[in-house]
């Protein structure tokens, strides 16, 4: 795997694709003067990766001494590179060791985005699809059925920005922390341009800055740090609270349906739920405790719920971390405003900044427990902290977020500017 990550041809592939390739490679050894490929062969066996030694491509007469025709470690040649019919010879000019990806496995080299736009993919993967425009520039979209209330959802910014950054980093390095700033509201009707700045590329760490732009303005900025997997100390002080299994709890969508018809809940609140309820989220949420957020049933400044992505995701760990980043902003800001709700009052929290630390591998299509607490609210801002645990009780993610708390009585504050 350490060798493969240095092969330029493979830089765009996901870690799951690289692992599949590593499992099927065949080692080939040649003596000096041996023909690796002959021009009389109708087809090569597959794609060759040079591990040790040198080889020479014998092309048209007069070009044999061209330096571009000498192959060194981390170079490659074969099917799909020169074409399927070859008028060249490849000869070992020293003892040569190659890894061969045979023709029946060459489909693993197909460059697919981390999140494909194929309609068979889950909604989340389609939301996270990044259209490459240049080496460091990507374009993201807000789908018609993506979460949005008159503006681009904050979790979409974080997840798409992280997806763009991940595409510029060696596949063996995964995000371990990110810090995001929401500067202006995003327009759901036009694409978002994400420009990645490669701040650092070290042996074990890489750092990226991502600026999201619309209409010539920077509306969102994200800093992310990536790390190669390393062995080290391991301990955990945070304990997962004991909660009922998610399978025994009511889903968020079913709970909202019940609220619309529950006569014990004030009518104005039932009407509010009915007018604001849209299509089901791409995240399945199961609240651990009742949470009505009405004058009669104010919410405490803490919240616990299980969540997971709808549908099954691929094994790409980078994708799972992007999905968790998307889900992390769904209800985070509301725990700062919910304790202050009054009758006929609407409080619309708006995310200002968002930080995440990824401690251990995770799967976003398996249940994760999100435990969040509002630490304080003052000067129209609320600060919340959060922890995510897997079903084993392992702490996989820590979070913090500051939100702007806006009290509104009339109008539609969601359509207003942020500040």
Secondary structure, 3 states (H helix, E strand, C coil): CCCHHHCHHHCCCCHHHHHHHHHHCEEEEECCCCEEECCCCCCCCEEEEEEECCEEEECCCCCCCCHHHEECCCCEEECCCCCCCCCCEEEECCCEEEEEEEHHHHHHHCCCCCCCCCCCCCHHHHHCCCEEEECCEEEECCCCCCCECCCECHHHHHHHHHHHHHCCCCCCEEEEEEEEEECCCCCCCCCEEEEEEEEEECCCEEEEEEEEEECCEEEEEEEEEEEECCCCCCCCCCCCCCCCCHHHCCEHHHHHHHHHHCCCCCHHHHHHHHHHCCCCCCEEEEECCCCCCCCCCCCCCEEEEEEEECCCCCCCHHHHHHHHHHHCCCCCCHHHHHHHCCCCCEEEEEEEEEEEEECCCCCCCCCEEEEEEEEEEECCEEEEEEEEECCCCCEEEEEEEEEEEEEECCCCHHHCCCC
